[in-house]
Amino acid sequence: MSSSYHQLGIVADRRNDLPAAEGWYRKSLEIKEALGDQPGMASTYHQLGIVAHHRNDLAAAEGWYRKSMEIRQALGSSRFDGHELWPTRFAR
């Protein structure tokens, strides 16, 4: 269920419906946190950072990105390469 919520967040973000995107991501995050799904939490924190970034709330974006980065570093994720701190590929 958390994956579906996460994907609905991505769709809402692409439609520029940022309140809906944040709501879907938070629903996804609630489940991931309850399950202790660290990789999933990192992914959703990252997406919440993108939403904040799109709102031009850079302080909040940085906070979400750093939470994601901390988990990925703790897990030894090889997918983290530093580009995620400020995802300019999603700039609008």
C-alpha positions as CSV (number, residue, x, y, z in Angstrom):
1,M,0.0,0.0,0.0
2,S,2.8,2.4,0.8
3,S,4.2,2.0,-2.7
4,S,0.9,2.9,-4.2
5,Y,0.7,6.0,-2.1
6,H,4.2,6.9,-3.0
7,Q,3.4,6.6,-6.7
8,L,0.3,8.7,-6.4
9,G,2.5,11.3,-4.8
10,I,4.7,11.3,-7.9
11,V,1.7,11.7,-10.2
12,A,0.4,14.6,-8.1
13,D,3.8,16.2,-8.1
14,R,4.0,15.9,-11.9
15,R,0.6,17.6,-12.1
16,N,2.0,20.3,-9.9
17,D,-0.6,19.5,-7.2
18,L,1.9,19.9,-4.4
19,P,-0.6,19.7,-1.5
20,A,-1.9,16.4,-2.8
21,A,1.7,15.1,-3.5
22,E,2.7,15.9,0.1
23,G,-0.4,14.2,1.4
24,W,0.3,11.0,-0.5
25,Y,3.9,11.0,0.5
26,R,3.0,11.4,4.1
27,K,0.6,8.5,4.0
28,S,3.3,6.4,2.4
29,L,5.8,7.5,5.0
30,E,3.4,6.7,7.9
31,I,3.3,3.1,6.8
32,K,7.1,2.9,6.1
33,E,7.9,4.3,9.5
34,A,5.5,1.8,11.2
35,L,7.2,-1.0,9.4
36,G,10.7,0.3,10.0
37,D,11.3,0.3,6.2
38,Q,14.5,2.4,6.2
39,P,15.2,2.3,2.4
40,G,11.5,3.2,1.8
41,M,11.6,6.0,4.3
42,A,14.8,7.4,2.6
43,S,13.0,7.4,-0.7
44,T,9.9,9.2,0.6
45,Y,11.9,11.7,2.6
46,H,13.7,12.5,-0.7
47,Q,10.3,13.0,-2.5
48,L,9.1,15.3,0.3
49,G,12.3,17.2,-0.3
50,I,11.4,17.6,-4.0
51,V,7.9,18.9,-3.1
52,A,9.4,21.4,-0.7
53,H,12.0,22.4,-3.4
54,H,9.1,22.9,-5.9
55,R,7.5,25.2,-3.3
56,N,10.8,27.1,-3.1
57,D,11.0,26.2,0.6
58,L,14.7,25.4,0.5
59,A,15.2,25.1,4.2
60,A,12.5,22.4,4.4
61,A,13.9,20.7,1.2
62,E,17.3,20.6,2.7
63,G,16.0,19.0,5.9
64,W,14.2,16.3,4.0
65,Y,17.1,15.6,1.7
66,R,19.5,15.4,4.7
67,K,17.2,12.9,6.4
68,S,17.2,10.8,3.2
69,M,20.9,11.1,2.9
70,E,21.6,10.0,6.5
71,I,19.6,6.9,6.1
72,R,21.1,5.9,2.8
73,Q,24.6,6.5,4.2
74,A,23.8,4.5,7.3
75,L,22.6,1.6,5.1
76,G,25.7,1.9,2.9
77,S,23.5,2.6,-0.2
78,S,25.6,2.6,-3.4
79,R,22.8,4.4,-5.1
80,F,23.5,7.7,-3.2
81,D,26.0,9.7,-5.2
82,G,25.4,13.2,-3.7
83,H,23.2,14.4,-6.6
84,E,20.1,14.0,-4.5
85,L,20.8,16.8,-2.1
86,W,19.6,19.3,-4.7
87,P,17.8,17.5,-7.6
88,T,18.1,20.2,-10.3
89,R,16.8,17.7,-12.8
90,F,13.3,18.3,-11.3
91,A,13.6,22.1,-11.3
92,R,10.6,23.8,-12.7
